[in-house]
Amino acid sequence: MQNQHSTALLNRGVLRVSGPDAGAFLQGLITNDLDKTVDGRAIYTALLSPQGKILFSFFIVRREDAFWIDYPSELAAALAKRLALYKLRSAVAIEDVSEAYCVTATWGEGGIAGEESFADPRLPPLGYRRISPRTELVDSAGYDAHRIALAVPEGGRDYVYGDAFPHDVCMDLLNGVDFKKGCYVGQEIVSRMQHRGTARRRVVAVVAETPLTEGVDIIAGG
């Protein structure tokens, strides 16, 4: 018996980064190791401020001669501007192809990943994602409920970009930070947090008997 679910993620956009310097360009910016994007595998990663706080979180998958970025669509202009800031004279082309491509998610028992799908690198129960030519889109509320039940936060919705460190939103536990790779923007602060154990906040899932309003205080034992 199959219990597979699939939906288009309406809040995601797609960037295509290509050119001779594309790999080195991205590798020097992100928290994860771009070399992991082999054999169809993707990485979950972030671009940080110099102070170590998350400005953007996204997925990267490699296809042939380009890197495809699955990112929050509301940050399209800001992400493109930030990447252009670091581009300088690098031989890199950055294209937003969101009008032609969309992101879909598939999860649940008994399902089979479609062609060119990649496993969600955060948690196995999150299933697979796919960047494919845009078709008719459907509501993604079911995916959000599944993600929240697994206590997997999403930037711009569950935390404010520019206000959280990777540890605050469990990126270190969700395969979003590689502590063995070389330097990247904000790396020193994130590494210090890891080795000194100074993270002060974490995201957890809470189950309540009655609906919770946004911003309500939740007190342990209260």
N, C-alpha and C positions, 0 to 999 in steps of 0.2 A: 504494500500500500504506500503510495507516494503522498507526501505532505509538503510539496514544493510551492514556494511563492516567488513571484517575479514582478518587479515594478520599475518604471522609470523614475529616477530621482530628479524631481523638477527643480531643485535648488542647487544643482551642480552645473558647472561650466567646464569647457575643455580648452586647454592651451596646447599648442604643438611647438616644441622647441627643437630646432634642427641647426645643422651647420657643423663645420669641422671642430669648433671649440665648444659645442653644446654640452658634452659630458663634463669637461673640466670646469666650465662655467657654473653648472648646477652643483657639482660636487663641492665647490668652495663656498656654497651658500647654505646648504640644507643640513639638518640634524642627523640624517641617516646616510648610509653608504650606497651611493648610486651603483656601485659594482654588483650589488645584489640583484639588479634588474636584468637577470639572464633567464633563458628558457621560459619566457613568458611570465616570470614572477614580477610582482610590483612591490613597491615600498610605500609605507605610510611615513610621512616626514613633516617638517615644519621649517619655515623661514623665520628667524628670530630677529629682534632688535639687538643692537649692541649691548643692551642691558640684560639680554637673555630671555626676554618675554616674547610670547608667540604673536607674530604679526599675521601669519597665514599658516594653515595646516592643509595638507593635500596628499594625494596619491600620485606616484609616478610609475608609468609602465613604458618599457622600451619596445618600439616596433620598427624593425628595419633600421633606417638611418635617422630616426627621430625619437624624442622623448615626449610622451603624452601626459599632461597633467590634468587630473580630475580634482577640481577646486570649487569652493563655494561661489556660486555665480554672482552674488551681490558684491563680491570683492574684485570683480573683473578689472575695473579701471585702476584700482589701487595696486593689485598684483602686477599688472602690466607695467605700471609706472615704477614700481620697486625693482622689477627685473631689469628694466631699461636703465635705471640708475646705476646698477652694478655692471651692466654690459660693457660700457666703455668702448674699446676697439675690438672686442672679441668677435670672431667670425660666427655669429649666432643670429638666427632668425626666430622671432617670437610671434606666433600667430594665434589669435583667438578664433577657434573653429566651432564655437558653440552653436552657431546657427545651422551648421551641417551635421554635428555630432551630438549625441546625448549619452548620459551615463545610466545604466540599468543595474539593478541588484537582484540576485537570485539566492534564496536561502531555504532551508528546511530539509527534512529527511527524505531520502529517496530521489533527490534531484540530481541531475547531471549537468555539469558546467557546459555552457555553449561554446562554440568556436570563438577563439580569441578572448575568452573570459579569463580573468585572473582571480586567484584566491584573495579574499580580503586579508591583508597581512596582520590585522590587529588581533582578531580572534577567529578560530575556525567556525563557530556557530553563526558568524556574520555572513558566511557563504562566499559568493562570487560577485564580482563587479565586471562590467563590460562597457567599453567605449565603442559605440557603433553608430552608423548613419541614423540620423534623426527620423523617427516615425511618429505615429500617433501616441501621445503620452497619456498616462493614467495617474491617478492619485498615489502618493507615496506614503500615506499615513501608516499603513501596515508595517512598512520597513522601519519607520521611526519608532513605533511601539516595540518592535523586536530589538532595535538598537538600545533603547532606553532600558528595557528589561535586563539587558546584559551589562548595564552601567557603563556604556561607551559614549562619552560626551562628543558633541560636535561643535566646532568653533562657530561663533556668530549666533548660536542658538542656545547652547548650554554654558558658554563662557564668553567673555568679551575679549576680542582680539586686542593685543597691546597691554592686557592687564594680567595675564596668567603666564606662569612658567610651565615648561613641559611637564615637570613633576606634578604640578597642581592638578593637571587634567589627565594624569596617568599615561602620558605618552611613553614613559620609560617602561611601563608594564604592557603597553599595546604595540610593542615593536616599532616605535616611532623615533627612537634615538639610538644611534650606534656610538657607544662610548669608546670604541677602539679606533675609529676613523680619525683622520687628521683634522685640521682646524676648519672652522666655519664661523659665520657671524654669531656671536653670543656663546660660543663653545666654552670659554673659560668659566663663566658663571654656572652653566648647566653641569659641567664636570665637577665643579666644587660642591654643588648641591648633592650630587650623587655620592661623592667620596666622603663627605662630612655628614651626610644624612640630615640635611637641614631643611628638607621640604616640610612646609607647615600646613599644606592643604591637600586634600584628596577628594575625588569624586566618588560617591557611593550611591547605590540604588536604595530607595526607601519605598516600602509598601505601606499604604495607609488604608484604613477602613472607610474613610470618607474622602471626597475629592480635595486636593490641596491647591490653593491658589498660589499664583506666582509670587515669590518673595516672602512667603510665610516662614516664620522661624520654626525649626524642627529641633526639639530638645531631647537628648538621650535620657530615657528613664522618666520623662515628663509626661 
